[in-house]
């Protein structure tokens, strides 16, 4: 090759002769790309049956089953049964009770073995309940299903999701203690299965609703309930049946929890939250419609009472911990939520009796068919055909909402990456106050949507709702990340997992209580119903203003410090054996410091703690 003047001459180095890549090497590389090597490593350590059990519980049951059930729920309750948004809020809040009881599920399985086993029987019971509920939702005509019955059946489906989640988390934590180097891999298996199986289910659900209706999704979710029954029936969890645990052993476990000062407080707090959530849910479902004013007053008073009692209980452990737990609950309660915007904007499934989005020509053809006797007349009390299209409401199809859900899932990852890159050095108070203020401003855009101003600026309804979902998803994640971190750091010694499960239960219950408040707000305004939706704008604006109030609570209840701060720097005073001695008056210090086995109730939620530790 020619060398230009002044350019240094480069002599190529001698390279060894490359050996051809063997087929075995190519297969190994393909295995690593497809995850086969990962699965083989876990199967070699724990057995393929246990690996399959995790995939069936997290991937098939939760990843696919939840997508189908939660995707069908709104269309089924609002369109097929004909509930209002206020009624939907009561039913949905009641059906989420099992997610608020996860810590109690763990305590129950720890202290009350069935047939000599602690995990498999509860997993099997959950699958049977889910199978029954989903079969009923699929088979019963919507016209024969009342609101209480629908709420009860949906609650059983959530038992089918929540209880196996607790049982699998317990077994993961137990195996992570034996093989700690594979603890992160087990968590990756569970959450990877959830994501991988959830994506295709999330994509197809809208098309299935559009073409076949909501009840088909309930039918498909039956296979998820069947899948979660396979591991306990096949003995895939690896439990050995022991002689029926004596009542003395059960009493000893309960006594161990009750004699420990911190465990007693945490267990009492979990029982208080569980009892109140069940009572409030039953009250909302049974008499919420007939005695709405009384139920709304009891709900608001009960929320205040729970907040006070929870603070007084947890304050015995630590004041900073108590304030953080109260903020976790109140931040959800003060975010009123209802499905009224969905009811206003969506188009029903193709087979629905709700004809709101039919064109004028389609309605005329239907009227002619009814007059000729070739089509059945509309049900009594139904709204006129095409009323939403005549008002130029958005009429967004189930397919649009499906892709909105896909985008929302993607923004969770984007929000997590954004927090880890730019905001993890911010103080907890700064990031929560800033993200809540930004969320308030974004929620004001709902008024633009309701007033149809986006069309005047040339922004289509589909583009507007996608943009709104991206912004809300990112900001919601920026709020969730600091909460997960400080919740994990504030958990006292010896009850880390139980306290973290209580934090998660309070977060779930706060969201459900926010739905109850949203339903009460709808009843307060009145007229926020189809077809006129007369006071929808006033409702949306008031809801948005109430949603800004958690900003005022941040300096009072949120711990100070950053994710890099220790619990002591955040204001927590309990940080070890010294504080435990103070709580107990110095008694039994040696027993508290002994190496006796920790109850499995803590292990049942330990998976969540491990996930947060990796995030930190």
Number of C-alpha atoms within 10 A of each C-alpha: 3 5 9 8 7 6 7 8 10 7 6 6 6 6 6 6 6 6 6 6 8 8 9 9 10 11 11 13 14 13 15 13 11 11 12 14 15 15 20 15 15 18 15 10 14 16 16 15 16 21 21 19 24 29 23 26 29 29 27 26 30 29 27 27 29 24 23 29 26 16 23 22 20 20 24 24 24 20 21 23 19 18 17 19 26 25 21 25 27 31 29 24 25 28 24 25 25 25 25 26 28 26 27 22 21 26 23 14 23 22 20 19 20 15 13 17 19 24 25 27 19 22 27 22 18 23 29 19 19 28 23 15 23 26 18 16 22 18 12 11 12 17 9 8 16 12 18 17 14 21 25 17 21 24 24 24 30 24 26 32 27 22 25 27 23 28 26 24 24 25 22 25 25 18 16 20 12 10 12 13 10 17 20 15 17 23 20 14 20 23 18 17 21 23 16 14 22 24 16 14 20 21 18 16 27 26 17 20 27 19 15 15 23 31 26 19 26 27 19 17 27 23 17 28 29 17 19 31 27 18 21 20 13 12 14 18 23 16 14 10 12 11 9 12 16 12 11 9 13 15 13 13 19 17 12 15 20 16 12 18 16 23 21 18 20 23 20 16 21 26 16 15 23 24 13 17 27 17 12 23 25 21 18 26 23 15 13 23 15 10 12 16 14 11 19 20 12 15 20 15 12 15 19 13 13 18 19 12 15 23 21 16 18 22 15 14 22 22 19 23 30 22 21 23 25 24 23 24 25 24 22 22 26 23 23 25 26 26 18 24 17 16 20 22 18 20 28 28 25 17 14 19 16 22 24 25 24 20 16 14 10 14 18 14 12 19 17 13 14 14 12 10 10 10 12 12 12 16 9 6 6 12 15 13 22 20 20 24 17 13 12 12 18 19 19 18 20 25 20 17 21 20 17 20 20 16 16 20 18 14 22 20 14 17 23 19 15 17 22 15 10 9 19 18 15 16 19 25 20 17 21 25 21 15 19 23 18 15 21 19 14 16 21 15 19 19 18 14 19 17 12 17 13 17 13 8 8 8 13 14 18 15 11 16 18 18 14 17 18 20 17 22 22 25 26 19 21 26 21 16 24 23 22 20 19 25 24 24 23 27 24 26 16 19 21 21 25 30 30 25 30 28 25 24 25 27 24 22 28 25 24 28 30 25 28 33 25 26 26 25 21 25 18 14 14 14 15 24 18 16 14 13 15 14 14 22 17 13 21 23 16 14 22 24 17 14 23 21 17 21 18 10 17 20 15 13 20 24 24 21 20 21 21 14 15 15 23 14 13 22 17 21 17 22 16 11 15 11 17 23 15 11 16 14 10 13 12 12 14 9 10 14 11 9 8 8 6 13 19 22 24 24 26 30 30 25 27 20 25 18 17 18 13 8 12 17
